[in-house]
């Protein structure tokens, strides 16, 4: 990875972090464990799915399969919701 790309990633990651900071409960930011849990939750719920969508869409366009991509997007939505519920219930147990 070249330095220009690395710098852009850092800038965007900081911007995402600033947005997610506002969506994080203040009590989660009092311990390293709480911060780790908050970061992991935000990445799993918001960041990774967007990266996955982007990569899947790029691959489908290269393969000429935009309809297949739309089908995958609509099929994965219920899974995403159930994963969020599982994460929240695990957090409640801790």
Beta strands, then each sheet from edge to edge (+ up, - down):
end
